[in-house]
Amino acid sequence: MTTTGPVAAVDVRSGLAAVRRDIAEACAEAGRTPSSVTLVAASKTVPPEVLDVAIAAGQLVYGENRVQEAKAKWPGLRDRHPDVELHLIGPLQGNKVRDAVALFDAIHSLDRPALAAALARQCAAQGRQPRLLVQVNTGAEPQKAGVLPDAVDAFLDTCREEHGLAVSGLMCIPPADEPPEPHFALLADLAARNGLAVLSMGMSSDHTTAIRAGATHVRVGSAIFGARPRGPVPPTEDTA
Ligand SMILES: *Cc1c(COP(=O)(O)O)cnc(C)c1O
């Protein structure tokens, strides 16, 4: 991204303002208070100088997809802005768990027993306790990470009982070519029946729909920062 001058700063501020308006409207329609929804700004590929602008505009919660990119970008930003909260929203590879536990305040992509075991070990070793969300593959898409809906209850038991992990909620990314409502409703049902309060669902195209379905965290990137540069999709990091 090379458009980091004053124009980009104006764009980011107006993008943020527009998303905040959308969230406030959706909350009003759903009879919810705006403070019940956390905007997680999805900042993959967004350079630090643009993030400085967003932080100055009061956006304090960010989601990154890749541990490596976050590790390169955020320590410097956080020195300047210690009140920023950082979430991992992309898949987590086994050999990145140590870095992830050190860096992130929340991890949305817990999706397999080996990862639960590794997270439990690192949390104990580092004395850190990032909030954990289990990613659910609501559309049972073969190429997508996440626990299958039928396996969620058992996986949550494994996390709690075998690994002593406190799970706060669930996350999903609905199939790109389907209406998201049934997927959001399924995630909300799974969370409710397991007594989980946090629901991470909804992106730029469907965050207001997600709020009406009960989202507590919406992960919004392009509606704030503009379209991401085209290029090869980053490799997924989903092998333990
Ligand atoms: C990039 C990303 C988002 C945000 O997507 P936009 O469509 O740009 O809002 C949300 N969640 C995850 C997991 C992402 O990778």
The ligand as an SDF file (V2000), in Angstrom:
LIG
                    3D

 15 15  0  0  0  0  0  0  0  0999 V2000
   -9.9500  -10.1490    6.6010 C   0  0  0  0  0  0  0  0  0  0  0  0
  -10.8570  -10.7730    7.6070 C   0  0  0  0  0  0  0  0  0  0  0  0
  -11.9890  -10.0910    8.0690 C   0  0  0  0  0  0  0  0  0  0  0  0
  -12.4320   -8.7490    7.5230 C   0  0  0  0  0  0  0  0  0  0  0  0
  -12.8520   -8.8810    6.1990 O   0  0  0  0  0  0  0  0  0  0  0  0
  -13.4980   -7.6230    5.4240 P   0  0  0  0  0  0  0  0  0  0  0  0
  -14.3680   -8.2580    4.4240 O   0  0  0  0  0  0  0  0  0  0  0  0
  -12.3540   -6.8770    4.8470 O   0  0  0  0  0  0  0  0  0  0  0  0
  -14.2410   -6.8430    6.4260 O   0  0  0  0  0  0  0  0  0  0  0  0
  -12.7440  -10.6990    9.0500 C   0  0  0  0  0  0  0  0  0  0  0  0
  -12.4280  -11.9050    9.5590 N   0  0  0  0  0  0  0  0  0  0  0  0
  -11.3450  -12.5920    9.1310 C   0  0  0  0  0  0  0  0  0  0  0  0
  -11.0510  -13.9200    9.7300 C   0  0  0  0  0  0  0  0  0  0  0  0
  -10.5470  -12.0410    8.1380 C   0  0  0  0  0  0  0  0  0  0  0  0
   -9.4920  -12.7340    7.7010 O   0  0  0  0  0  0  0  0  0  0  0  0
  1  2  1  0
  2  3  1  0
  2 14  2  0
  3  4  1  0
  3 10  2  0
  4  5  1  0
  5  6  1  0
  6  7  2  0
  6  8  1  0
  6  9  1  0
 10 11  1  0
 11 12  2  0
 12 13  1  0
 12 14  1  0
 14 15  1  0
M  END
$$$$
